[in-house]
Amino acid sequence: EAQVTQNPRYLITVTGKKLTVTCSQNMNHEYMSWYRQDPGLGLRQIYYSMNVEVTDKGDVPEGYKVSRKEKRNFPLILESPSPNQTSLYFCASSPASSYNEQFFGPGTRLTVL
Amino acid sequence: GQQLNQSPQSMFIQEGEDVSMNCTSSSIFNTWLWYKQDPGEGPVLLIALYKAGELTSNGRLTAQFGITRKDSFLNISASIPSDVGIYFCAGQMAGANSKLTFGKGITLSVRP
């Protein structure tokens, strides 16, 4: 089944404790992206990647890092999480031929205390 | 970043009714998309529009790419309870590395 998977789905952590949210897709898509969803603010892009070893900042990249060492994986790293990073996070992927038609993962709900 | 405006934030309709929602911007977009997010899940693409004036249907859903390229609308006919969710418009400006910009979404509730 074609899908985007994220792990973990739920995470409660404390300020300053480094964490990684993994994202993997099995559709051989070139384009991958991370979004955060907050009430009243909709979906905002954090980082995106056009292909392996190619990443770029989205609209709200501060406090986040990403890497794209393999085509299928695009982990989101929070080196020192803060409470304002409490949010619902989505990973998405799409083929280069139509990179705006994105397939979203199920989401990761992160709470930073 | 570019702003896409969706309003109102919430809509309440009766089952069987039609509903229209639109998305506007002060900027020109080359692509308009509509996504739906069911409760507890990630957004799913409903319709993609690539040409000004284009009218595309997907079952009971119809979407149009505005002639000015600054707006798009989505119509849902004969609503059913499973239409409940958040509807996002998204747009993409010209450019090889252009990002997808999302509106804030409209939460649709359908009363049985």
Chai-1 contact restraints between the chains, C-beta under 6 A:
chainA,res_idxA,chainB,res_idxB,connection_type,confidence,min_distance_angstrom,max_distance_angstrom,comment,restraint_id
A,G42,B,F102,contact,1.0,0.0,6.0,A-B,restraint_1
A,G42,B,K104,contact,1.0,0.0,6.0,A-B,restraint_2
A,G42,B,G105,contact,1.0,0.0,6.0,A-B,restraint_3
A,L43,B,F102,contact,1.0,0.0,6.0,A-B,restraint_4
A,Q45,B,K99,contact,1.0,0.0,6.0,A-B,restraint_5
A,D59,B,G1,contact,1.0,0.0,6.0,A-B,restraint_6
A,F90,B,G42,contact,1.0,0.0,6.0,A-B,restraint_7
A,N100,B,T31,contact,1.0,0.0,6.0,A-B,restraint_8
A,N100,B,Q92,contact,1.0,0.0,6.0,A-B,restraint_9
A,N100,B,L100,contact,1.0,0.0,6.0,A-B,restraint_10
A,E101,B,L45,contact,1.0,0.0,6.0,A-B,restraint_11
A,E101,B,A48,contact,1.0,0.0,6.0,A-B,restraint_12
A,F104,B,G42,contact,1.0,0.0,6.0,A-B,restraint_13
A,F104,B,P43,contact,1.0,0.0,6.0,A-B,restraint_14
A,G105,B,G42,contact,1.0,0.0,6.0,A-B,restraint_15
A,P106,B,G42,contact,1.0,0.0,6.0,A-B,restraint_16
A,G107,B,G42,contact,1.0,0.0,6.0,A-B,restraint_17
